[in-house]
Amino acid sequence: MKKRVSFIVFCLAVPAVVVGGALLFPAKRYAYVTLCAAVLSCLPFFMQFERKDAGVKRLVLIASMTALSTLGRVIFAPLPGFKPVTAMVVITAMYFGGEAGFMTGTLSALISNFWFGQGPWTPFQMLSWGMLGFIAGLLASPLKKSKALLAAYGALAGVLYSFIMDVWTVLWADGFFNPARYAAALASSVPFTAVYAASNVVFLLLFAGPIGRTLERIQTKYNI
């Protein structure tokens, strides 16, 4: 039941809110769409709390991963496209599940944009990083076992991020989905996508091992 709710919220409700908000509301109303997406992203995670004490500890760890993700994005601000956000979101999902990964992705986008600037693009960034986290949670077992698969997912995540973000580019420019403009936007973003995909691979290979081992020790010690 909980997994079914997660799929409905992450794969249907949040995308519907984000895309619907972009089509139906003026750009200045993006704050309402952002808030709604943030609340929806947290609901499936909190539904998983079965033991209050373990739930609170788990939430603290995920808040720490969100903070690392946000801080990493700010630190690497001088390097366009070279960011550790996806890596932190994927690592969170690998050890705490897709729901936690989705929440970490959405909140990382929302919080870091207080530094980079909020706008109608924020809900789409939330959706992009959230979905990358959710998918990583579904693939957690093979991603933990194989560095090659982990690197491949990191590269694919860079491409998927551009695919989702360029939907916003088209909706913002035309007010409807224009396939020709979408194809042009994807083509023009190839250099950025390549850099972002490469950065995902680098950060995942660097941090998945040490951070993952630390999270496993904490999970074992505190029975999370």
ROROMAR-264552 format. One record per atom (N, C-alpha, C, O): x, y, z; residue in three letters. Coordinates in steps of 0.02 Angstrom, whole numbers, padded with zeros to 5 digits, always signed. Each point is the difference from the previous one (the first is absolute). Layout:
<sites>
XYZALA
...
</sites>
This chain:
<sites>
+00041-00060+00000MET
-00041+00060+00000MET
+00043+00063+00000MET
-00012+00047-00037MET
+00064-00047+00080LYS
+00044+00059+00004LYS
+00037+00012-00066LYS
+00006+00057-00022LYS
+00018-00111-00009LYS
+00034+00006-00063LYS
-00047+00027-00054LYS
+00020+00040-00042LYS
-00083-00063+00045ARG
-00048+00023-00050ARG
-00013+00074+00008ARG
-00006+00037-00049ARG
+00001-00015+00110VAL
-00010+00072+00013VAL
+00060+00040-00025VAL
-00009+00053-00030VAL
+00069-00079+00041SER
+00060+00035-00023SER
+00000+00008-00076SER
+00015+00054-00025SER
-00033-00108-00010PHE
-00002+00004-00073PHE
-00051+00051-00023PHE
+00013+00039-00046PHE
-00071-00039+00077ILE
-00053+00047-00019ILE
+00022+00072+00011ILE
-00009+00044-00042ILE
+00039-00032+00101VAL
+00021+00069+00016VAL
+00057+00023-00044VAL
-00003+00054-00029VAL
+00056-00096+00024PHE
+00061+00022-00035PHE
-00007-00002-00076PHE
+00027+00043-00035PHE
-00062-00093+00009CYS
-00003-00008-00072CYS
-00061+00032-00032CYS
-00003+00010-00061CYS
-00047+00007+00102LEU
-00061+00031-00027LEU
-00016+00068+00031LEU
-00006+00050-00035LEU
+00000-00049+00101ALA
-00022+00061+00033ALA
+00050+00058-00006ALA
-00019+00055-00021ALA
+00082-00068+00038VAL
+00049+00055-00003VAL
+00011+00024-00072VAL
+00000+00060-00011VAL
+00010-00105-00038PRO
+00007+00025-00069PRO
-00062+00039-00023PRO
+00007+00050-00035PRO
-00067-00073+00055ALA
-00061+00035-00020ALA
-00002+00070+00030ALA
-00020+00048-00034ALA
+00041-00042+00097VAL
+00000+00065+00033VAL
+00051+00047-00033VAL
-00015+00058-00013VAL
+00074-00084+00000VAL
+00054+00041-00029VAL
-00017+00022-00071VAL
+00005+00060-00016VAL
-00024-00107-00027VAL
-00016+00017-00069VAL
-00065+00041-00004VAL
-00004+00049-00037VAL
-00046-00070+00076GLY
-00063+00037+00001GLY
+00009+00071+00024GLY
-00030+00046-00027GLY
+00072-00037+00078GLY
+00013+00066+00026GLY
+00033+00044-00052GLY
-00016+00060-00006GLY
+00062-00089-00033ALA
+00035+00039-00052ALA
-00048+00021-00055ALA
+00009+00053-00030ALA
-00059-00095+00015LEU
-00047+00015-00054LEU
-00057+00045+00021LEU
-00024+00041-00039LEU
+00002-00048+00101LEU
-00062+00033+00021LEU
+00011+00065+00038LEU
-00043+00044-00002LEU
+00100-00037+00036PHE
+00010+00059+00042PHE
+00054+00046-00029PHE
+00047-00024-00032PHE
-00054+00089+00044PRO
+00053+00046-00021PRO
+00065-00016+00037PRO
-00001-00032+00053PRO
+00057+00053-00081ALA
+00065-00017+00028ALA
+00007+00022+00073ALA
+00034-00033+00039ALA
-00065+00089-00021LYS
+00007+00025+00068LYS
-00034-00044+00052LYS
+00009+00010+00060LYS
-00049-00058-00083ARG
-00035-00045+00047ARG
+00041-00063+00013ARG
-00026-00047+00030ARG
+00088+00045-00053TYR
+00039-00060+00007TYR
+00009-00021+00073TYR
+00011-00059+00014TYR
-00016+00107+00033ALA
+00010-00015+00071ALA
-00052-00050+00024ALA
+00016-00044+00040ALA
-00078+00050-00064TYR
-00053-00046+00021TYR
+00014-00071-00027TYR
-00009-00049+00035TYR
+00032+00046-00097VAL
+00016-00065-00030VAL
+00059-00032+00037VAL
+00000-00060+00014VAL
+00050+00101+00003THR
+00058-00024+00036THR
-00019-00029+00068THR
+00022-00054+00019THR
-00064+00090+00017LEU
-00022-00023+00066LEU
-00039-00065-00005LEU
+00011-00046+00040LEU
-00055+00042-00088CYS
-00040-00060-00009CYS
+00044-00060-00017CYS
-00009-00055+00027CYS
+00058+00065-00071ALA
+00046-00054-00019ALA
+00042-00022+00060ALA
+00013-00060+00008ALA
+00008+00108+00033ALA
+00041-00017+00059ALA
-00040-00041+00050ALA
+00026-00049+00028ALA
-00089+00068-00017VAL
-00042-00037+00048VAL
-00013-00071-00026VAL
+00005-00048+00038VAL
-00022+00042-00101LEU
-00013-00066-00029LEU
+00062-00045+00003LEU
-00006-00060+00012LEU
+00065+00089-00022SER
+00061-00040+00000SER
+00015-00029+00068SER
+00034-00051+00005SER
-00058+00083+00047CYS
+00014-00024+00068CYS
-00050-00051+00025CYS
+00016-00040+00044CYS
-00077+00040-00071LEU
-00053-00043+00027LEU
+00018-00074-00001LEU
-00006-00032+00053LEU
+00027+00002-00109PRO
+00015-00072+00001PRO
+00056-00018+00048PRO
-00001-00054+00030PRO
+00049+00100-00022PHE
+00055-00014+00047PHE
-00027-00005+00071PHE
+00017-00046+00037PHE
-00057+00094-00016PHE
-00026+00000+00068PHE
-00049-00057+00012PHE
-00010-00021+00057PHE
-00021-00004-00110MET
-00045-00058+00008MET
+00039-00062+00018MET
-00030-00048+00025MET
+00095+00047-00036GLN
+00040-00059+00016GLN
+00018-00005+00074GLN
+00023-00053+00022GLN
-00034+00106+00016PHE
+00019-00001+00071PHE
-00042-00052+00037PHE
-00060+00009+00009PHE
+00093-00062+00013GLU
-00034-00051+00038GLU
+00019+00003+00074GLU
-00039-00017+00044GLU
+00101+00040-00032ARG
+00023+00009+00069ARG
+00023+00072+00007ARG
+00042+00023-00039ARG
-00069+00011+00087LYS
+00013+00072+00007LYS
+00074+00014+00008LYS
+00026+00045-00033LYS
+00008-00082+00076ASP
+00070+00014+00014ASP
+00044-00010-00062ASP
+00041+00042-00016ASP
-00050-00099-00017ALA
+00038-00014-00061ALA
-00016+00049-00055ALA
+00043+00020-00038ALA
-00107+00000+00035GLY
-00021+00048-00051GLY
+00034+00067+00007GLY
+00021+00030-00049GLY
-00015-00007+00111VAL
+00032+00064+00013VAL
+00074-00003-00018VAL
+00027+00046-00030VAL
+00007-00101+00049LYS
+00071-00008-00016LYS
+00010-00001-00076LYS
+00047+00030-00026LYS
-00091-00065-00008ARG
+00005-00005-00073ARG
-00009+00069-00031ARG
+00034+00018-00048ARG
-00081+00020+00075LEU
-00013+00067-00026LEU
+00060+00045+00009LEU
+00016+00040-00043LEU
+00018-00047+00100VAL
+00060+00041+00013VAL
+00055-00017-00051VAL
+00033+00045-00026VAL
-00024-00109+00012LEU
+00051-00020-00049LEU
-00017+00027-00070LEU
+00045+00023-00036LEU
-00108-00026+00018ILE
-00020+00024-00066ILE
+00006+00076-00004ILE
+00018+00027-00052ILE
-00033+00006+00107ALA
+00010+00073+00002ALA
+00074+00017-00008ALA
+00017+00050-00031ALA
+00026-00092+00059SER
+00072+00011-00007SER
+00022-00009-00072SER
+00041+00038-00025SER
-00068-00089-00009MET
+00016-00011-00070MET
-00025+00058-00044MET
+00033+00020-00047MET
-00092+00006+00064THR
-00027+00057-00037THR
+00045+00061+00010THR
+00012+00038-00047THR
+00013-00029+00108ALA
+00045+00055+00014ALA
+00065-00007-00039ALA
+00026+00049-00027ALA
+00002-00110+00023LEU
+00061-00012-00039LEU
-00012+00015-00073LEU
+00042+00030-00034LEU
-00099-00052+00009SER
-00017+00012-00070SER
-00005+00074-00015SER
+00027+00024-00050SER
-00061+00012+00094THR
-00009+00072-00009THR
+00066+00037+00004THR
+00016+00042-00041THR
+00024-00060+00092LEU
+00065+00032+00009LEU
+00046-00014-00060LEU
+00035+00045-00023LEU
-00037-00107-00002GLY
+00041-00017-00057GLY
-00018+00040-00061GLY
+00044+00021-00038GLY
-00108-00010+00027ARG
-00021+00040-00057ARG
+00025+00072+00005ARG
+00021+00030-00049ARG
-00023-00003+00110VAL
+00024+00069+00011VAL
+00075+00004-00010VAL
+00025+00046-00032VAL
+00012-00094+00061ILE
+00074+00001-00004ILE
+00023-00003-00073ILE
+00048+00033-00019ILE
-00083-00074-00022PHE
+00020-00008-00070PHE
-00036+00049-00046PHE
-00001-00011-00061PHE
-00027+00063+00088ALA
-00035+00050-00041ALA
+00043+00029-00056ALA
-00026+00012-00054ALA
+00092-00001+00066PRO
+00040+00029-00055PRO
+00009-00047-00060PRO
+00024+00022-00053PRO
-00042-00085+00060LEU
+00008-00049-00054LEU
-00069-00020-00026LEU
-00030-00047+00026LEU
+00006+00080-00078PRO
-00067-00015-00026PRO
-00007-00073-00020PRO
+00041-00027-00038PRO
-00093-00005+00063GLY
-00014-00069-00018GLY
+00037-00052+00040GLY
-00019-00058+00001GLY
+00072+00078+00033PHE
+00040-00048+00038PHE
-00022+00003+00073PHE
+00025+00040+00039PHE
-00074-00082-00022LYS
-00031+00004+00066LYS
-00008-00070+00030LYS
-00009-00049-00037LYS
+00012+00043+00104PRO
-00006-00065+00033PRO
-00072-00017+00021PRO
-00010-00049+00036PRO
-00039+00089-00056VAL
-00068-00010+00025VAL
-00026-00069-00017VAL
-00024-00036+00044VAL
+00027+00017-00107THR
-00026-00066-00019THR
+00034-00056+00038THR
-00032-00047+00021THR
+00098+00053-00011ALA
+00036-00052+00037ALA
-00026-00008+00070ALA
-00012-00056+00023ALA
+00001+00112+00012MET
-00025-00003+00069MET
-00071-00029+00003MET
-00017-00038+00045MET
-00023+00058-00095VAL
-00069-00025-00003VAL
+00000-00076-00013VAL
-00038-00036+00031VAL
+00080+00014-00077VAL
+00003-00072-00016VAL
+00025-00040+00059VAL
-00027-00053+00015VAL
+00079+00077+00019ILE
+00026-00036+00058ILE
-00053-00005+00055ILE
-00008-00052+00031ILE
-00029+00106-00020THR
-00054-00001+00049THR
-00051-00054-00018THR
-00021-00038+00043THR
+00001+00036-00106ALA
-00049-00049-00023ALA
+00025-00071+00007ALA
-00039-00045+00016ALA
+00104+00034-00029MET
+00028-00067+00004MET
-00005-00029+00070MET
-00007-00061+00008MET
+00012+00104+00043TYR
+00002-00026+00069TYR
-00063+00013+00040TYR
-00011-00030+00052TYR
-00032+00075-00077PHE
-00062+00015+00038PHE
-00063-00008-00041PHE
-00055+00009+00025PHE
+00062-00028-00089GLY
-00058-00013-00041GLY
-00018+00058-00047GLY
+00023+00056+00008GLY
-00065-00073-00057GLY
-00019+00049-00051GLY
-00038+00059+00027GLY
+00007+00055-00025GLY
-00048-00067+00076GLU
-00039+00055+00029GLU
+00047+00052+00030GLU
-00010+00060-00009GLU
+00061-00083+00046ALA
+00049+00045+00029ALA
+00040+00035-00054ALA
+00016+00059+00006ALA
+00000-00096-00060GLY
+00036+00030-00056GLY
-00039+00055-00033GLY
+00027+00053-00017GLY
-00092-00065+00007PHE
-00042+00050-00032PHE
-00003+00063+00044PHE
+00007+00056-00025PHE
-00018-00066+00089MET
-00005+00058+00045MET
+00066+00039+00003MET
-00001+00061+00000MET
+00057-00097+00002THR
+00065+00033+00001THR
+00010+00041-00064THR
+00026+00056+00003THR
-00045-00083-00060GLY
+00007+00035-00063GLY
-00042+00064-00003GLY
+00025+00053-00020GLY
-00088-00059+00040THR
-00044+00059-00003THR
+00023+00054+00049THR
+00002+00059-00018THR
+00015-00079+00078LEU
+00020+00050+00050LEU
+00068+00030-00016LEU
+00012+00059+00015LEU
+00033-00097-00045SER
+00065+00027-00021SER
-00009+00056-00051SER
+00032+00052+00005SER
-00077-00064-00053ALA
-00013+00052-00050ALA
-00032+00062+00033ALA
+00021+00056-00013ALA
-00070-00068+00055LEU
-00036+00056+00031LEU
+00046+00041+00044LEU
+00001+00061-00005LEU
+00037-00094+00049ILE
+00042+00037+00048ILE
+00059+00034-00035ILE
+00014+00058+00014ILE
+00019-00093-00060SER
+00058+00030-00033SER
-00020+00059-00044SER
+00041+00044-00013SER
-00103-00043-00011ASN
-00022+00055-00042ASN
-00012+00065+00039ASN
-00011+00052-00030ASN
+00013-00056+00096PHE
+00000+00062+00038PHE
+00066+00037-00011PHE
+00005+00061+00010PHE
+00046-00099-00030TRP
+00065+00029-00018TRP
+00003+00016-00075TRP
+00021+00055-00019TRP
-00042-00103-00022PHE
+00006+00008-00073PHE
-00058+00041-00030PHE
+00007+00026-00056PHE
-00062-00021+00092GLY
-00057+00038-00025GLY
-00060-00045-00013GLY
+00004-00049-00037GLY
-00060+00067+00069GLN
-00062-00037-00011GLN
-00034+00026-00064GLN
+00010+00058-00020GLN
-00049-00100-00011GLY
-00035+00020-00061GLY
-00045-00056-00024GLY
-00005-00051+00033GLY
-00028+00060-00090PRO
-00044-00052-00026PRO
+00037-00064-00019PRO
-00032-00052-00012PRO
+00098+00056+00009TRP
+00040-00060-00015TRP
+00009-00045+00062TRP
+00016-00059-00006TRP
-00027+00088+00066THR
+00011-00038+00062THR
-00041-00064+00004THR
+00028-00053+00015THR
-00094+00055-00029PRO
-00038-00063+00004PRO
+00026-00054-00046PRO
-00002-00059+00016PRO
+00028+00078-00075PHE
+00026-00049-00047PHE
+00067-00028+00025PHE
+00014-00059-00011PHE
+00027+00100+00043GLN
+00061-00026+00031GLN
-00017-00048+00056GLN
+00032-00052+00008GLN
-00083+00069+00031MET
-00022-00044+00054MET
-00022-00067-00028MET
+00018-00053+00025MET
-00059+00055-00078LEU
-00023-00062-00032LEU
+00058-00040-00028LEU
+00002-00061+00007LEU
+00045+00095-00041SER
+00056-00034-00032SER
+00042-00038+00051SER
+00010-00060-00007SER
+00014+00095+00058TRP
+00043-00033+00050TRP
-00041-00049+00042TRP
+00027-00052+00020TRP
-00090+00067-00008GLY
-00041-00047+00037GLY
-00009-00066-00037GLY
+00007-00054+00030GLY
-00021+00056-00095MET
-00009-00061-00039MET
+00064-00039-00006MET
-00001-00062+00001MET
+00058+00096-00007LEU
+00064-00034-00002LEU
+00013-00038+00065LEU
+00027-00055-00001LEU
-00048+00084+00057GLY
+00007-00034+00064GLY
-00047-00059+00006GLY
+00019-00053+00024GLY
-00081+00062-00047PHE
-00049-00054+00006PHE
+00021-00060-00042PHE
-00005-00057+00023PHE
+00028+00069-00084ILE
+00023-00055-00043ILE
+00060-00035+00030ILE
+00006-00062-00002ILE
+00040+00101+00031ALA
+00059-00030+00032ALA
-00020-00045+00058ALA
+00032-00051+00011ALA
-00085+00069+00025GLY
-00024-00042+00054GLY
-00025-00067-00026GLY
+00009-00051+00033GLY
-00041+00051-00091LEU
-00025-00062-00029LEU
+00058-00045-00023LEU
-00006-00061-00001LEU
+00062+00093-00017LEU
+00059-00037-00025LEU
+00054-00007+00053LEU
+00057-00017-00016LEU
-00075+00028+00079ALA
+00051+00004+00053ALA
+00045-00061+00004ALA
+00061+00008+00005ALA
-00089-00067-00008SER
+00041-00060+00009SER
+00054-00008-00054SER
+00058-00008+00018SER
-00075+00011-00083PRO
+00053-00006-00050PRO
+00048+00060+00001PRO
+00059-00009-00015PRO
-00082+00068+00032LEU
+00044+00058+00002LEU
+00052-00007+00056LEU
+00057+00022-00008LEU
-00075-00054+00063LYS
+00047-00011+00055LYS
+00053-00051-00019LYS
+00057+00004+00023LYS
-00076-00052-00064LYS
+00045-00056-00015LYS
+00049+00015-00057LYS
+00053-00031-00003LYS
-00070+00077-00041SER
+00041+00010-00060SER
+00016+00074-00010SER
-00044+00041-00009SER
+00109-00026+00010LYS
+00022+00069-00014LYS
-00014+00019-00073LYS
-00014+00058-00015LYS
+00017-00108-00029ALA
-00013+00014-00071ALA
-00073+00021-00010ALA
-00014+00048-00036ALA
-00032-00084+00069LEU
-00070+00019-00005LEU
-00013+00067+00033LEU
-00040+00040-00025LEU
+00074-00027+00080LEU
-00008+00064+00035LEU
+00023+00057-00045LEU
-00033+00052-00005LEU
+00090-00061-00027ALA
+00026+00051-00046ALA
-00047+00009-00060ALA
-00012+00057-00022ALA
-00015-00112-00003ALA
-00046+00004-00057ALA
-00063+00038+00020ALA
-00026+00040-00038ALA
+00001-00054+00098TYR
-00060+00035+00023TYR
+00015+00075+00009TYR
-00042+00042-00015TYR
+00101-00026+00041GLY
+00019+00070+00007GLY
-00001+00036-00066GLY
-00024+00056-00005GLY
+00052-00087-00047ALA
+00001+00030-00066ALA
-00071+00007-00028ALA
-00018+00052-00028ALA
-00022-00105+00036LEU
-00070+00002-00023LEU
-00039+00054+00037LEU
-00042+00034-00030LEU
+00056-00026+00094ALA
-00036+00050+00040ALA
+00012+00071-00028ALA
-00045+00041+00001ALA
+00107-00029-00025GLY
+00013+00065-00030GLY
-00043+00013-00061GLY
-00023+00056-00011GLY
+00013-00108-00029VAL
-00042+00006-00060VAL
-00074+00009+00020VAL
-00034+00043-00028VAL
+00011-00083+00075LEU
-00070+00005+00022LEU
-00015+00069+00030LEU
-00054+00027-00010LEU
+00103+00001+00046TYR
-00010+00066+00029TYR
-00013+00051-00056TYR
-00046+00041+00006TYR
+00085-00043-00059SER
-00010+00046-00056SER
-00068-00012-00035SER
-00034+00047-00019SER
+00016-00111+00012PHE
-00064-00016-00032PHE
-00059+00032+00038PHE
-00045+00028-00030PHE
+00048-00032+00096ILE
-00055+00029+00040ILE
+00002+00076+00001ILE
-00051+00033-00008ILE
+00112-00005+00018MET
+00006+00073+00004MET
-00018+00034-00066MET
-00025+00056+00000MET
+00039-00089-00056ASP
-00016+00031-00064ASP
-00075-00001-00015ASP
-00023+00035-00045ASP
-00015-00075+00082VAL
-00073+00006-00004VAL
-00020+00070+00025VAL
-00042+00033-00030VAL
+00073-00012+00085TRP
-00014+00067+00026TRP
+00021+00053-00051TRP
-00036+00049-00011TRP
+00093-00058-00021THR
+00024+00047-00050THR
-00053+00011-00054THR
-00014+00057-00019THR
-00016-00111-00005VAL
-00050+00004-00053VAL
-00064+00031+00025VAL
-00029+00044-00033VAL
+00005-00065+00091LEU
-00062+00027+00027LEU
+00007+00075+00014LEU
-00047+00038-00011LEU
+00105-00018+00037TRP
+00012+00070+00015TRP
+00000+00042-00064TRP
-00025+00056-00001TRP
+00055-00083-00053ALA
+00006+00038-00062ALA
-00065+00002-00040ALA
-00018+00052-00028ALA
-00018-00108+00026ASP
-00058-00005-00045ASP
-00068-00004+00035ASP
-00051+00014-00030ASP
+00052-00032+00093GLY
-00064-00009+00035GLY
-00033-00066-00015GLY
-00055-00013+00025GLY
+00087-00028-00064PHE
-00025-00068-00015PHE
+00061-00042-00020PHE
+00054+00027-00012PHE
-00064-00093+00008PHE
+00057-00042-00017PHE
+00011-00001-00075PHE
-00042-00025-00038PHE
+00098+00054+00017ASN
+00018+00005-00071ASN
+00056-00050-00014ASN
+00057+00013+00020ASN
-00071-00069-00053PRO
+00053-00051-00011PRO
+00061+00027-00036PRO
+00056-00020+00017PRO
-00066+00064-00065ALA
+00058+00027-00037ALA
+00045+00041+00045ALA
+00061-00007-00002ALA
-00091+00049+00044ARG
+00040+00040+00046ARG
+00033-00044+00052ARG
+00057+00012+00021ARG
-00092-00065+00000TYR
+00028-00046+00049TYR
+00063-00034-00028TYR
+00051-00005+00034TYR
-00055-00017-00096ALA
+00058-00032-00032ALA
+00058+00050-00006ALA
+00058-00018+00010ALA
-00074+00081-00027ALA
+00051+00051-00006ALA
+00032+00015+00068ALA
+00060+00009+00005ALA
-00102-00008+00047ALA
+00025+00014+00068ALA
+00047-00056+00023ALA
+00052+00013+00030ALA
-00071-00075-00044LEU
+00042-00056+00018LEU
+00067+00002-00037LEU
+00053-00013+00029LEU
-00056+00031-00092ALA
+00062+00003-00040ALA
+00046+00055+00025ALA
+00061-00009+00005ALA
-00090+00067+00012SER
+00041+00057+00022SER
+00030-00011+00070SER
+00049+00031+00018SER
-00080-00076+00021SER
+00023-00012+00068SER
+00050-00057+00005SER
+00020-00019+00056SER
+00001-00009-00113VAL
+00046-00058+00001VAL
+00064+00014+00039VAL
+00021-00043+00039VAL
+00012+00101-00048PRO
+00062+00012+00038PRO
-00013+00001+00076PRO
+00039-00030+00038PRO
-00093+00064-00017PHE
-00016+00001+00072PHE
-00016-00070+00025PHE
+00023-00020+00053PHE
-00062-00017-00092THR
-00020-00068+00020THR
+00061-00044+00007THR
+00004-00040+00047THR
+00044+00046-00093ALA
+00060-00041+00003ALA
+00041+00014+00063ALA
+00024-00045+00033ALA
-00018+00110-00016VAL
+00037+00019+00060VAL
-00036-00026+00062VAL
+00032-00027+00046VAL
-00098+00035-00045TYR
-00038-00022+00059TYR
+00003-00076+00008TYR
+00007-00025+00056TYR
-00013-00010-00111ALA
+00004-00074+00003ALA
+00068-00022+00025ALA
+00005-00045+00041ALA
+00048+00078-00066ALA
+00067-00018+00023ALA
+00009+00015+00074ALA
+00032-00039+00037ALA
-00059+00095-00014SER
+00006+00018+00071SER
-00037-00050+00044SER
+00024-00017+00054SER
-00081-00008-00078ASN
-00036-00051+00038ASN
+00042-00062+00010ASN
+00003-00028+00055ASN
+00030+00007-00108VAL
+00042-00060+00003VAL
+00058+00012+00049VAL
+00014-00043+00042VAL
+00018+00100-00048VAL
+00057+00016+00044VAL
-00020+00000+00073VAL
+00032-00032+00042VAL
-00086+00068-00026PHE
-00020+00006+00070PHE
-00026-00066+00028PHE
+00011-00015+00059PHE
-00046-00024-00100LEU
-00024-00065+00025LEU
+00057-00047+00014LEU
+00001-00034+00052LEU
+00047+00031-00097LEU
+00058-00045+00011LEU
+00042+00023+00060LEU
+00030-00042+00034LEU
-00028+00107-00022LEU
+00039+00026+00056LEU
-00034-00011+00067LEU
+00032-00018+00049LEU
-00098+00030-00047PHE
-00035+00004+00064PHE
-00045-00059+00017PHE
-00016-00010+00059PHE
-00005-00029-00107ALA
-00047-00054+00015ALA
+00030-00050+00049ALA
-00034-00024+00045ALA
+00099+00009-00053GLY
+00033-00048+00045GLY
+00006+00026+00071GLY
-00028-00031+00046GLY
+00063+00086-00034PRO
+00009+00023+00070PRO
-00064+00022+00034PRO
-00011-00016+00058PRO
-00031+00052-00094ILE
-00063+00022+00031ILE
-00045-00060+00012ILE
-00033-00005+00051ILE
+00031-00041-00100GLY
-00042-00059+00008GLY
+00020-00043+00059GLY
-00042-00023+00038GLY
+00108+00014-00028ARG
+00023-00040+00057ARG
-00018+00035+00066ARG
-00018-00033+00048ARG
+00023+00098-00047THR
-00018+00038+00061THR
-00074-00008+00014THR
-00019-00011+00058THR
-00022+00017-00109LEU
-00073-00007+00010LEU
-00017-00071+00024LEU
-00044-00008+00042LEU
+00077-00041-00070GLU
-00013-00070+00021GLU
+00018-00010+00073GLU
-00036-00033+00037GLU
+00093+00061-00015ARG
+00019-00007+00070ARG
-00050+00034+00046ARG
-00017-00027+00053ARG
-00006+00086-00073ILE
-00049+00036+00041ILE
-00066-00040+00002ILE
-00031-00006+00053ILE
+00010-00021-00110GLN
-00061-00039-00001GLN
+00004-00060+00046GLN
-00048-00016+00035GLN
+00105-00018-00036THR
+00010-00059+00043THR
+00002+00021+00074THR
-00032-00032+00042THR
+00071+00084-00027LYS
+00009+00020+00070LYS
-00065+00023+00032LYS
-00013-00016+00058LYS
-00027+00054-00096TYR
-00061+00029+00029TYR
-00064-00037-00022TYR
-00055+00023+00014TYR
+00064-00079-00050ASN
-00057-00041-00019ASN
-00051+00041-00039ASN
-00060+00000+00017ASN
+00084+00034-00068ILE
-00045+00044-00040ILE
-00025-00039-00061ILE
-00038+00028-00040ILE
</sites>
